[in-house]
């Protein structure tokens, strides 16, 4: 490991107190012996309450939950609207309190980061106003794991610099999920951050069937299109409990987001990472297509990726089991800096780096003989022991700022001097 690495004294842990209200899905199908479905039975029971009974029951719910969530009554009203449409209710004469109570029966509280917080990725924030010289505002995505080992995407904001300093913005007391998804073409969906929520208070849950069991390991990159426009694009793994596929997360402002599936042979794999611009007139990705080696994949469009060309195979002891990328390539004057992960004996995950030719990324200029970071004695224990892992770093002057997951449980931060890193390559 490099002696020059600066470890920043901050650690983010799993936090069961971070909760949001989510829909509680109950099948609409008919009940026992052809009777009313359970949602219909629950709704009929609430409608049969007197106004006083409904008021008392709603007050009990609000006493338990209103102080824990953002605009709780509005969330219940939104959920009521969904149940009304599903059951085709005639809502004439239904009081507002009964509507909210019906909505409450079809919601639940979900602790989205109770089990683990890990595998961060970092980009420059769209808003760089009001900062001192040498400082930059950042946006960071994290994989948050909650009940049922279901992964979602959480976000944090912070200020980097001047120099090797980092300040994380505080989390708001309430977390919010995006508004209802709007279906687009080809399986894509559009979602919106709550208008009153900060990015640090936002969490994105699985929405489509392909994502139902998790959104995993987003690799964010600030992408510059040919016309100079900027878009923040993330590649992530969608998991439905039996199959995986790669998908894209796209936003121009971190308020409105499009999530779309990728097509082509490469989309069946995980861990794809997009270059921050076209190279030689082509879109490029780094991916692992065989579970063992790294490949360079080219395409003439962002949403379809074919088979790639072999780029790197395991070489050193710390990466003999397999290698993979740790985020999108970072452009330097010297070439493309690609963070990698390697798996060695006893399934020990370490982080290394490779330098690729700027004009032709298929050419490897150098790679680290030894890892940059390996699980240290105090960092071995956790949800998955003996793992350090990142989904992307950020160039900050002559430093590489790298948030990284520890034991699939928590997140720490390091500054790596880029000259020393390049000198360590062979």
C-alpha positions as CSV (number, residue, x, y, z in Angstrom):
1,X,0.0,0.0,0.0
2,X,1.1,3.6,-0.6
3,X,2.6,5.3,2.4
4,X,1.4,8.7,1.1
5,X,-2.3,7.9,1.4
6,X,-4.2,10.2,3.7
7,X,-7.1,8.6,5.5
8,X,-9.8,11.1,6.4
9,X,-11.2,10.6,10.0
10,X,-14.9,10.0,9.0
11,X,-16.8,6.8,8.8
12,X,-20.4,6.3,7.7
13,X,-22.2,3.4,9.3
14,X,-25.4,1.5,8.7
15,X,-28.2,3.3,10.5
16,X,-31.6,1.7,11.3
17,X,-33.0,5.0,12.3
18,X,-33.1,6.1,8.6
19,X,-36.6,5.2,7.6
20,X,-39.1,6.1,4.9
21,X,-42.8,5.3,4.2
22,X,-43.2,2.8,1.4
23,X,-46.3,1.1,-0.1
24,X,-47.3,-2.1,1.6
25,X,-48.4,-4.3,-1.2
26,X,-51.3,-6.7,-0.6
27,X,-52.7,-8.8,-3.5
28,X,-55.9,-7.5,-5.0
29,X,-57.1,-11.0,-5.9
30,X,-60.4,-12.3,-4.4
31,X,-60.3,-13.8,-0.9
32,X,-61.2,-17.2,0.6
33,X,-64.1,-18.9,-1.2
34,X,-64.5,-16.1,-3.6
35,X,-65.1,-13.5,-0.9
36,X,-63.8,-9.9,-1.1
37,X,-60.1,-9.5,-1.5
38,X,-58.1,-8.4,1.5
39,X,-57.6,-4.8,0.3
40,X,-61.4,-4.6,-0.3
41,X,-62.1,-6.1,3.1
42,X,-59.7,-3.6,4.8
43,X,-61.2,-0.7,2.9
44,X,-64.7,-1.7,3.7
45,X,-63.9,-2.0,7.4
46,X,-62.5,1.6,7.5
47,X,-65.5,2.9,5.6
48,X,-67.8,1.2,8.2
49,X,-66.1,3.2,11.0
50,X,-68.0,6.1,12.4
51,X,-66.3,9.5,11.8
52,X,-65.2,9.5,15.5
53,X,-63.7,6.0,15.2
54,X,-61.9,6.9,12.1
55,X,-60.6,10.1,13.8
56,X,-59.3,8.2,16.8
57,X,-57.6,5.5,14.8
58,X,-55.9,8.0,12.5
59,X,-54.7,10.0,15.5
60,X,-53.2,6.9,16.9
61,X,-51.3,6.3,13.7
62,X,-50.1,9.9,13.5
63,X,-49.0,9.8,17.1
64,X,-46.7,6.8,16.3
65,X,-45.4,8.0,12.9
66,X,-46.0,11.6,12.0
67,X,-42.9,13.0,13.7
68,X,-40.7,10.3,12.0
69,X,-41.6,11.2,8.4
70,X,-42.0,14.1,5.9
71,X,-45.5,15.1,5.1
72,X,-47.1,11.9,6.5
73,X,-50.7,12.8,5.7
74,X,-49.8,13.6,2.1
75,X,-48.1,10.2,1.8
76,X,-51.3,8.5,3.1
77,X,-53.4,10.5,0.7
78,X,-51.2,9.5,-2.3
79,X,-51.5,5.8,-1.2
80,X,-55.2,6.1,-0.8
81,X,-55.5,7.4,-4.4
82,X,-53.7,4.3,-5.6
83,X,-56.0,2.0,-3.7
84,X,-59.0,3.9,-4.9
85,X,-58.0,3.4,-8.5
86,X,-57.1,-0.3,-8.0
87,X,-60.4,-1.1,-6.3
88,X,-62.4,1.4,-8.5
89,X,-63.9,3.0,-5.4
90,X,-66.8,5.4,-5.5
91,X,-65.4,7.9,-3.1
92,X,-68.4,10.1,-2.8
93,X,-68.9,11.0,0.9
94,X,-65.7,9.5,2.2
95,X,-64.1,11.9,4.7
96,X,-60.5,13.1,4.4
97,X,-59.6,11.2,7.6
98,X,-61.0,7.9,6.3
99,X,-59.0,8.4,3.1
100,X,-55.8,9.0,5.1
101,X,-56.5,6.0,7.3
102,X,-57.1,3.7,4.3
103,X,-53.8,4.9,2.9
104,X,-52.1,4.2,6.2
105,X,-53.2,0.6,6.1
106,X,-51.5,0.2,2.8
107,X,-48.1,1.7,3.9
108,X,-45.3,0.6,6.0
109,X,-42.1,2.0,7.5
110,X,-38.9,0.7,5.9
111,X,-35.4,1.1,7.3
112,X,-33.4,1.3,4.1
113,X,-29.9,1.3,5.6
114,X,-30.4,-1.0,8.7
115,X,-28.1,-3.8,7.5
116,X,-25.3,-2.1,5.6
117,X,-24.0,1.0,3.9
118,X,-21.3,0.4,1.3
119,X,-19.8,0.8,-2.2
120,X,-19.9,4.6,-2.8
121,X,-19.4,6.5,-6.0
122,X,-18.7,10.2,-6.2
123,X,-19.0,13.0,-8.8
124,X,-18.9,16.8,-8.9
125,X,-22.2,18.3,-7.8
126,X,-24.2,20.3,-10.4
127,X,-24.3,23.3,-8.0
128,X,-20.9,24.8,-7.4
129,X,-22.1,28.2,-6.1
130,X,-21.0,29.9,-2.9
131,X,-17.7,28.0,-2.4
132,X,-14.3,29.2,-1.4
133,X,-11.4,29.0,-3.8
134,X,-10.2,25.4,-4.2
135,X,-13.4,23.8,-2.8
136,X,-15.8,21.7,-4.8
137,X,-19.3,20.4,-3.9
138,X,-19.7,16.7,-4.4
139,X,-22.6,14.3,-4.8
140,X,-22.1,10.7,-3.6
141,X,-24.2,7.6,-4.2
142,X,-24.2,4.7,-1.7
143,X,-25.6,1.2,-1.7
144,X,-27.9,1.0,1.3
145,X,-29.1,-2.5,2.4
146,X,-32.2,-2.9,4.5
147,X,-34.8,-5.5,5.4
148,X,-34.7,-8.6,3.3
149,X,-31.2,-7.7,2.0
150,X,-32.8,-5.4,-0.5
151,X,-30.4,-2.7,-1.8
152,X,-31.4,0.8,-2.7
153,X,-29.5,3.9,-3.7
154,X,-29.0,6.6,-1.1
155,X,-27.2,10.0,-1.6
156,X,-25.0,12.3,0.4
157,X,-23.6,15.8,-0.4
158,X,-20.5,17.4,0.8
159,X,-17.6,19.8,0.2
160,X,-14.2,18.7,-0.9
161,X,-11.1,20.9,-0.3
162,X,-9.4,23.1,-0.4
163,X,-6.6,20.5,-0.4
164,X,-7.0,17.2,1.4
165,X,-10.1,18.1,3.4
166,X,-13.7,16.9,3.3
167,X,-16.8,18.0,5.0
168,X,-20.0,15.9,4.7
169,X,-23.3,17.8,4.7
170,X,-25.7,16.8,7.5
171,X,-28.5,14.4,6.7
172,X,-32.0,16.0,7.0
173,X,-34.2,14.5,9.7
174,X,-36.5,13.0,7.1
175,X,-35.7,10.8,4.2
176,X,-38.0,10.7,1.1
177,X,-38.5,8.4,-1.9
178,X,-39.1,9.8,-5.4
179,X,-42.6,10.6,-6.6
180,X,-44.5,8.0,-8.6
181,X,-42.7,6.6,-11.6
182,X,-43.8,7.4,-15.2
183,X,-43.3,4.7,-17.8
184,X,-41.3,5.7,-20.8
185,X,-40.5,3.6,-23.9
186,X,-38.4,0.4,-24.0
187,X,-38.9,-0.3,-20.3
188,X,-37.4,3.0,-19.0
189,X,-39.0,4.9,-16.2
190,X,-38.8,8.5,-15.0
191,X,-38.9,9.5,-11.4
192,X,-38.6,12.8,-9.6
193,X,-37.0,13.8,-6.3
194,X,-39.5,15.3,-3.8
195,X,-39.5,19.0,-4.5
196,X,-38.9,19.9,-0.8
197,X,-36.2,17.3,-0.2
198,X,-32.4,17.7,-0.4
199,X,-30.4,15.2,-2.4
200,X,-28.9,14.0,1.0
201,X,-32.5,13.2,2.1
202,X,-33.4,11.1,-1.0
203,X,-33.4,7.4,-1.5
204,X,-34.3,5.4,-4.6
205,X,-35.9,2.0,-4.1
206,X,-36.4,-0.8,-6.6
207,X,-39.4,0.0,-8.8
208,X,-39.6,-2.3,-11.8
209,X,-39.9,-6.1,-11.8
210,X,-36.2,-6.5,-12.9
211,X,-35.1,-4.3,-9.9
212,X,-37.4,-5.9,-7.3
213,X,-34.7,-7.4,-5.1
214,X,-32.1,-4.7,-5.4
215,X,-30.4,-1.7,-7.0
216,X,-26.7,-2.5,-6.6
217,X,-23.3,-0.8,-6.9
218,X,-24.0,2.4,-8.9
219,X,-21.0,3.8,-10.7
220,X,-21.6,7.5,-11.3
221,X,-19.8,9.5,-13.9
222,X,-20.1,13.1,-15.1
223,X,-20.5,12.6,-18.9
224,X,-19.8,15.2,-21.5
225,X,-21.7,14.7,-24.8
226,X,-20.4,15.8,-28.2
227,X,-22.3,19.0,-28.1
228,X,-20.8,20.0,-24.7
229,X,-23.8,19.3,-22.6
230,X,-23.3,17.5,-19.3
231,X,-25.3,14.6,-18.0
232,X,-24.6,12.5,-14.8
233,X,-24.9,8.8,-15.7
234,X,-24.7,5.8,-13.4
235,X,-24.4,2.2,-14.3
236,X,-25.9,-0.2,-11.7
237,X,-27.0,-3.8,-11.4
238,X,-30.7,-4.6,-11.2
239,X,-31.5,-7.8,-9.4
240,X,-34.9,-9.6,-9.3
241,X,-34.0,-12.4,-7.0
242,X,-32.9,-14.8,-9.7
243,X,-31.3,-12.8,-12.6
244,X,-29.2,-9.7,-13.0
245,X,-28.9,-7.1,-15.7
246,X,-27.1,-3.7,-16.1
247,X,-29.2,-0.6,-16.3
248,X,-28.5,3.2,-16.7
249,X,-29.4,6.0,-14.3
250,X,-29.4,9.4,-16.0
251,X,-30.0,12.9,-14.7
252,X,-29.2,16.5,-15.7
253,X,-29.8,18.0,-12.3
254,X,-30.2,15.3,-9.6
255,X,-33.9,16.2,-9.4
256,X,-35.4,14.3,-12.3
257,X,-34.0,10.8,-13.1
258,X,-34.4,8.3,-15.9
259,X,-33.7,4.6,-15.2
260,X,-33.4,2.5,-18.3
261,X,-32.4,-1.1,-19.1
262,X,-29.3,-1.7,-21.3
263,X,-29.6,-4.1,-24.2
264,X,-27.0,-6.3,-26.0
265,X,-24.9,-9.2,-24.8
266,X,-22.9,-7.1,-22.2
267,X,-26.0,-6.1,-20.4
268,X,-26.3,-9.5,-18.8
269,X,-23.3,-8.8,-16.6
270,X,-22.7,-6.5,-13.6
271,X,-20.0,-4.0,-12.8
272,X,-20.0,-1.9,-16.0
273,X,-18.4,1.5,-15.9
274,X,-18.8,4.2,-18.5
275,X,-16.0,6.5,-19.8
276,X,-16.8,10.2,-19.1
277,X,-16.8,11.0,-22.8
278,X,-16.5,9.4,-26.2
279,X,-13.1,8.1,-27.2
280,X,-12.3,8.1,-30.9
281,X,-15.9,8.8,-31.7
282,X,-17.2,5.8,-29.7
283,X,-18.9,5.3,-26.3
284,X,-16.7,3.0,-24.1
285,X,-17.3,0.9,-21.0
286,X,-15.1,-1.2,-18.8
287,X,-16.8,-4.4,-17.7
288,X,-16.2,-8.0,-16.6
289,X,-18.0,-10.4,-18.9
290,X,-16.7,-13.7,-17.6
291,X,-16.5,-13.2,-13.9
292,X,-12.7,-13.2,-13.9
293,X,-11.1,-10.7,-16.4
294,X,-11.7,-7.1,-17.5
295,X,-12.9,-6.2,-20.9
296,X,-13.1,-3.0,-23.0
297,X,-16.5,-2.6,-24.6
298,X,-17.3,-0.2,-27.5
299,X,-20.6,1.1,-28.8
300,X,-22.2,3.6,-31.1
301,X,-25.1,4.2,-28.6
302,X,-25.4,4.5,-24.9
303,X,-28.2,1.9,-24.4
304,X,-26.8,-1.1,-26.3
305,X,-23.5,-2.9,-25.6
306,X,-22.1,-5.9,-27.4
307,X,-19.2,-8.2,-26.5
308,X,-16.0,-6.5,-25.5
309,X,-12.3,-7.2,-26.0
310,X,-10.1,-8.6,-23.3
311,X,-8.2,-5.9,-21.5
312,X,-6.7,-7.2,-18.3
313,X,-6.3,-10.6,-16.7
314,X,-5.2,-11.4,-13.1
315,X,-1.4,-11.0,-12.7
316,X,-0.4,-10.4,-9.1
317,X,-1.1,-12.5,-6.0
318,X,-3.6,-10.1,-4.5
319,X,-5.8,-10.4,-7.7
320,X,-5.4,-14.0,-8.7
321,X,-9.0,-15.1,-8.1
322,X,-10.6,-12.3,-10.2
323,X,-10.3,-8.6,-11.1
324,X,-12.9,-6.0,-11.8
325,X,-13.3,-2.2,-12.2
326,X,-13.9,0.1,-9.2
327,X,-15.7,2.9,-11.1
328,X,-15.5,4.9,-14.3
329,X,-12.0,5.7,-15.8
330,X,-10.7,9.1,-14.6
331,X,-9.0,11.3,-17.2
332,X,-5.5,12.5,-16.5
333,X,-2.9,14.2,-18.7
334,X,-1.0,10.9,-18.5
335,X,-3.9,8.7,-19.6
336,X,-7.1,7.1,-18.2
337,X,-6.8,6.1,-14.5
338,X,-8.9,3.1,-13.8
339,X,-9.4,1.9,-10.3
340,X,-9.7,-1.9,-10.0
341,X,-10.5,-4.5,-7.4
342,X,-8.7,-7.7,-7.0
343,X,-9.7,-10.8,-5.1
344,X,-6.9,-12.9,-3.6
345,X,-6.5,-15.8,-1.1
346,X,-9.3,-16.2,1.4
347,X,-11.5,-14.0,-0.9
348,X,-9.8,-10.9,0.3
349,X,-10.9,-7.8,-1.8
350,X,-8.3,-5.1,-2.4
351,X,-8.2,-1.9,-4.5
352,X,-5.6,-1.3,-7.2
353,X,-5.2,0.9,-10.3
354,X,-4.3,0.8,-14.0
355,X,-3.3,3.5,-16.4
356,X,-4.7,3.2,-20.0
357,X,-3.6,5.1,-23.1
358,X,-5.7,8.2,-23.5
359,X,-6.1,7.8,-27.3
360,X,-6.4,4.1,-27.3
361,X,-7.7,2.7,-24.0
362,X,-7.0,-0.9,-25.2
363,X,-3.3,-0.2,-24.5
364,X,-2.3,-0.7,-20.9
365,X,0.5,1.7,-19.8
366,X,1.0,0.4,-16.3
367,X,-0.7,-1.2,-13.3
368,X,0.0,-1.3,-9.5
369,X,2.1,-4.2,-8.4
370,X,0.7,-4.0,-4.9
371,X,-2.8,-2.8,-3.9
372,X,-3.5,0.8,-2.9
373,X,-5.8,-0.4,-0.1
374,X,-6.3,-3.8,1.5
375,X,-8.4,-4.7,4.5
376,X,-6.4,-3.7,7.6
377,X,-6.7,-5.5,10.9
378,X,-9.3,-3.0,12.2
379,X,-11.3,-3.0,9.0
380,X,-11.8,-6.7,8.4
381,X,-15.0,-7.3,10.4
382,X,-18.5,-6.6,9.0
383,X,-21.4,-7.8,7.0
384,X,-18.9,-9.4,4.5
385,X,-15.4,-9.5,6.1
386,X,-12.1,-8.8,4.4
387,X,-13.4,-6.4,1.7
388,X,-12.5,-2.9,0.6
389,X,-14.4,-1.7,-2.5
390,X,-15.3,1.5,-4.2
391,X,-17.5,2.4,-7.2
392,X,-15.6,5.5,-8.1
393,X,-13.2,8.2,-7.1
394,X,-12.7,11.9,-8.2
395,X,-9.7,13.8,-9.3
396,X,-9.1,16.8,-7.0
397,X,-6.0,18.7,-8.1
398,X,-3.1,16.3,-7.7
399,X,-5.1,14.1,-5.4
400,X,-7.5,11.2,-6.0
401,X,-10.4,11.4,-3.5
402,X,-11.7,8.0,-3.0
403,X,-14.7,7.0,-0.8
404,X,-14.7,3.2,-0.2
405,X,-16.7,0.5,1.4
406,X,-15.3,-1.5,4.3
407,X,-16.5,-5.1,4.9
408,X,-19.7,-4.3,3.0
409,X,-20.8,-2.5,6.2
410,X,-19.5,1.0,6.3
411,X,-17.8,3.8,4.2
412,X,-14.5,5.5,4.8
413,X,-12.5,8.1,2.8
414,X,-9.0,8.5,1.5
415,X,-6.9,11.0,-0.4
416,X,-4.3,9.4,-2.8
417,X,-1.5,11.5,-4.3
418,X,-1.7,10.9,-8.0
419,X,2.0,11.3,-8.7
420,X,2.9,8.7,-6.1
421,X,0.2,6.4,-7.5
422,X,1.5,6.7,-11.0
423,X,5.1,6.1,-9.8
424,X,4.0,2.9,-8.1
425,X,2.9,1.4,-11.5
426,X,4.9,-1.0,-13.5
